[in-house]
Amino acid sequence: MFGITPSARLRSSPYYDATVAAGVTAFTSYNHMLMPTSFGDPEGEYWRLLNGVAQWDVAVERQVELTGPDAGRLAQILTARDLSRCVPGQGKYVPLCNHDGILINDPILLKLADDHYWLSIADSNIWFWAQAIAAERGLKVTVAEPDVSPLAVQGPKAEDVVASIFGDWVRALKYFWFKETSIEGIPLVLARSGWSKQGGFELYLRDGSKGTALWDLVREAGRPWDIGPGNPNFCERVETGLLSYGGDTDAHTNPYEVRLGKYIDLHVPDDVIGIAALRRIHAQGPRRHQLGVLLDDTEPMALGNLWHDIYQADRRVGSMTNGVWSWRLQRNIGFALVDAQCAVGARVTVLQRGLARPGTLAALPFI
């Protein structure tokens, strides 16, 4: 068994003590923080998400806060998705690219006011990127990391749990929309969102000293629905085709290669970072695309997030970027980032640590 050496470079979340009390058995690092990845029963946690309700410590989804008169302008410069009609209380999924059109993050943008935005980021240092862009463009905006830590409530019974806490008004909240609110003196933003396809909410805690109090409040409210702890579920996200930035992308991946083209608006202003490159990529067509791969093996095997080479005949055509045993499909499945000419239904071989594993390319999502 390995331990974790304490370090100022690796922070715990406001929910850390609560997750330890709940029986967390494993962590990973994400945005320089500890994120729970297991509570000791992976299959049970999977079915709880699909059939019931789970609460997740996802404080690692850090917020990059933009405030000031040029906050909206900076937000638009950072993403090639058109934000012109985004209103306070609305969130949007916004791919961020560098000047070459390479994906560098895929956060949820939350517009709290015309001069106040959050970018709820995946795993990369967007705070530094946004601050540098603001400075070089001479914008009147402050870029900071606020004291905000999301707690997710996910699963088909999540709405009932959250409505029992805040009231039935939450049932009318549209996907990616949010409301600033509080409960028992705990300030937060409540959003209908979360990294699963099973439905749910994220509670953006605005006071880190109240992490255990919020966790316990949600746990107690969820008891009638048999709530339990969990984490962003690897199997469910692969089955339902959810992209993991940094896991399913490399240093050359553009949004069109990983099914994010619908979130790119080519008519945005020319000063948007990467838009010239994205227009060119769109015109030429991407060199790769993302498909699924169904392996022939009928027994679970360790695949993980390591990139494995994929061959068609004797030619390397790409990589299997993740892999997992699917309890619903009873197959080993994963994502394939492969040459654009590779088609659904093609037979391939995945080379995993010297072992050749045959399989078939498939459409995403699997389910």
N, C-alpha and C positions, 0 to 999 in steps of 0.2 A: 504494500500500500504506500502511495506517495503522499507527502504533505505539501502544503502551500507555504512558502516562506513569506512572512509579512514584509510588505514594502510600501513605501509612499507612492510607488508607481501603480499599485493595484488596490483599488478602493473597494470596500464593501458597500452594499446598498442600504438604504433606510430599513429594508425588510429583512436584512441579514439575520438578526436574532430570531425573528419570527420563523424564517425558513429552517433554521437550525432546530428550533423547537418542534417544527412540523416533520422533521426527519430527513432533511436533505442529505443525499449520499454522494453527490458529485457536483462540481462546478466547472465552468470554463471561463476564460477571460474574454471580455468584449468591451471595447471602448475603455480599456484600462480599469475595468471593474470585474467583480465576481458575479457570474450569472448561474443560478441553479440549473442543472441539466438532468437531474434524476432524484426521485424520492424512493428509489429502491424497487419499484415495480413498473418497468417500462410498458409492459402490455396492459396492465391495469390502468395506468395513467393515460394510455392511448384510448382505451374504451371509455374511460370517464369523460374525455374530451368529446368523443363522438356521441355518447348517449346521455351525458349528464352535464356537469359544470365543474370547472377547475379554476383555481386562482393561481396566477403566475407572477413571480417577481421579475419584471422586465425593466427595472430601473436603469439597466444598461442602455436603453434607448434614450440617450442623452439629448437634451434640447439645445440647439443653437438659437439664441434669442437675438432678433434684430429689432431695435427700437430707434425712433427718431424720424425726422421728416423724410428721409430717403430710404426708410426701411422697405417700403414696397418696391422701389426701384431696384434695390440690391437683390431682393427676393427674385425679381424677374430676370435680372442679369445672371443669376446663378442657375436658372433652369430654363430649358427650352420648352416647357409647357406654358401655355398662355394663361396668365393669372389675371387678366384684365377684368374678368367678371367674377372673380373670387370676392366674397363678402365676409365681414366679421361673423364668426361662428361656423365657418366652412373650412374643411380640410381638403387637401388634394395630394395625391401621390405624384411626386415630382422627381424624375430622374435628374441628377446633376452630372454634368460632363466637364472634362477639361477642354482645352482649346483644340485638341485633336478629335473631339467627339467621343472620347473614351469615358465610359461610365465610372464615376468616382464615388457615388453614393446614390441611394434611392429612398430618401426620407419621405415622411408625411409632413406636408406643410400645414400648419394651423394658423389662420389669420384671426388674431384676437381683436385687432383694431387696425385702422388704416396705417398707423405708425407702429404696429406691434405684431411681430410674427415669431412663430417657433418653427424650427426644422427638427423633427423627431427622427434622428439619424440612425443609420446602420453603422457598422463598425469601420470608421475611418475618421481622421482628424479634420472634420469640416469646419470646426471653430477657427482653426488657423487659416484655412482656405478663404472663408468668408471675410475674416478680418483683413487679410492681405488684399483681396479684391476691393473691399471698401476703401482701404487706404490709397491704393494706386489709382482708383477712379475719383478720389476726392469727395466721397459721399458723406453726407451728414447723417451718420448712423452709428449706433453703438452695437458692437457684437460681443455677446457674453454667453456664459453657461449659467442659467438660472438654477435655483434650488427647486428642481422639478423632477419627479421620479415616478414613472408609470407603474401601475399595478393592473394586470389584465384579468378579466373575468370572461372565460371563454366556454362555449358549448351550447347546445340547444336549450338548456335551462338557464343560461346566463341572464336573459332578459327578465325572467321572473325574479331572480335573485336581486338584480340591480333595481328593479321596480319596487321591490319590497323595502329597499333602503331609501331611495330618493323619491318615489312616487311614480304613478303611471305615466307621467309626462315623458319618461324616458322611452316609452314604447313608440312614440312618434318621431324620435330622433332619427334622421336619415343617416345612411352610411357615410362615414368620414365627417359628419357634422358633430358639433360639440357645444357644450354650455358650461360657463363658469358657475360654480356652485360651492356648497360646503355641507358637511354633515358632522354634527356634534363638535363644532368648532374646528373641524379639519378642512382647510381650504384646498380646493382641487378644481380641475377641469375634467368634465365627464364627456368622453367621446365614444361614439359607436364605431369601433375599429378593433384591430387585433390581428396578430400574425397566425390566423387559422381561417379555414373556410367554414367553420362550424357556427359562426356568429358570436357576437359578444361585445364587450366594452373595454375601454382603457380608462383608468382613473389616474389622472396626472396629479399626483400629490404635490402641493406647493409649499410644504414645510417638512423637511426631512426628519425633524425631531419627532414627528407623529407617525413614522412608518409602522411600528408595531401596533399602534392604536388602530390604524386603518386596516391592516391585515386582519387583526382580531375582529374588527367590526364586520368585515366582509365574511370571514369564516363563520361567525355566529349567525349572521343573516342567512347564510347559505345552508345551514344545517338541515332544514326541512327538505332540501333538494340534494342532500348527500354530497355537498361540495367537498373537494379535496385539493391538495396541492399538486402542481404540475409545472410544466415549462413549455416553451415553444416546441411543439412535438415534431421530431425529425421525420417520423413515418408519415404523419398526416400531411405535413407540408410537401413531401415528395409526391404522395398520392394525388394531391390536389393541385400540383403544379406551381407552388409558391417559390419564387426566386429568392435565393440567399446571396445578397451582394457579398463578394469576397470569397464565398464558398463555390458559387457557380460561375464566377467571372474571373478573368485574369487581367493582366496589365494591358491587354489589347482589345477588350470587349467593348463594343458599342451597343446602345440600346436596341438597335434593330436585330442584333444577333440573339437577344434573349427575351424576345416577345414584348418589348416595351415601346415599339414604334408608335402605338396608339396614344402614347403619352407625350409624343414629340409634335409640336406645332411649328411647322417650317416657316410660318408667316410672322413669327415673333421678331422684335427689332434686331437689327444687325449687331448691336452691342451685347447681345446675349452670348455668354461664353460657349463656344463650341458650335454655334448655329451654322457657320459657314461650312465646317467639316461635316455636320450632320446632313446638310442639304446635298453635299457631294456624295456622301455614303448612300443616301436615299436614292439619288439619281443613278448611281452605279450598281446598287444592290449590294447587300452585305456578303462577305466571303463565307461566313459560317451561319448556322442557325441552331436553335435549341430544340431537341426532340427528347422523347423518352426512350429508354431501352429496357426491354423485358428479357431477363436472362432465362435460359432454359432450365437452370437448376431448380429443383423442387424442394430443397431443404435450405433453411436459413443459413446464411454465411456472413461473416464480418466483411463489410465493404467500406463503411465510413465515408468521409468527405475527401479522401485522397483521390487525386486525379489519376485515372487509369487510361492507358492508351486504347483506342478503338481502331480495329483494322477491318477493312472490307477487302476480301481476298488477301493479297499481300501488301496492300497499301494502307498506311496509317491515315485515317480520315478525321481524327479528333480525339476527344477525351470523354470519359464518363466522369462527371464532376461530383457525383454523390451516388450513394447506393444504400438500400435498406430492404429488409424483409417486410413485405406488405401483409399485414394480418387479414385484410379484406380480400386481396387478390391471391394470397397464398403463393406469392412469387417474389423473387429478388428483383427489384426495380431501381431505376435511377434516371438521372438526366444525362443527355449526351449533347455536347457542344461539338458539332461536326461540320464538315464541308457542306456548303449550300446545296450541292447536287445530290447529297444523300437524302433518300426519301423514306417516308413511313413504309414499313413492311420489309425493308432491306435486311438481309441477314448480315450480322457483324460478329466479330470476336473481340471480347474485352480481355486485355492482358493484365492480370492482377498478380503482382509479385511473382511473375514467371509462369503463372497458370493461365491457360487459354480457356475462357468461358464464353461459349456461343450464346447468341441472343438475337433479338429482333428489334429494330427501331420502331417506335410507336409515337402516336400523337400525344400531346399534353393538353389538358391534364389526364392522368390515368383514370381518375374518378371525379 
